[in-house]
């Protein structure tokens, strides 16, 4: 992500969150479809995650629309955007943990090289967003 957006940086941050929350929601469906024989508890967990990630995506879209309409970001809105990015970060970390759990414990994934590759790819993509969110939130400070 480039940092030359100046006062448009909150919008750029929200654009990243919007993209990655949509990706993660889609990934829940990809996992369910690609891993035949996935245990019902993981299917259910992924469906619940899809709903949660979709809800977060919708919240991010709402903030994008607000920032676009306002044209600048006042302090209270900046704080709200920061809190939303923190939430998105925590949510992505939890989603990564679910993917790791499926990879380690699901019979549909444990001995399936394709499943492991798919889950590792999805984890890496979510980790990319986690990295972006951490830089935005904490800069070069230790986390």
Buried (B, 14 or more C-beta within 10 A) or exposed (E): EEEEEEEBBBBBBBBBBBEBBBBBBBBBEBBBEBBEEBBEEBBEBBEEBBEBBBEBBEBBBEBBEBBEEEEEBEEEBBEBBBEBBEBBBEBBBEBBEBBEBBBEEBEBBEEBEEBBEBBEEBBEBBEBBBEBBBEBBEEEEEE
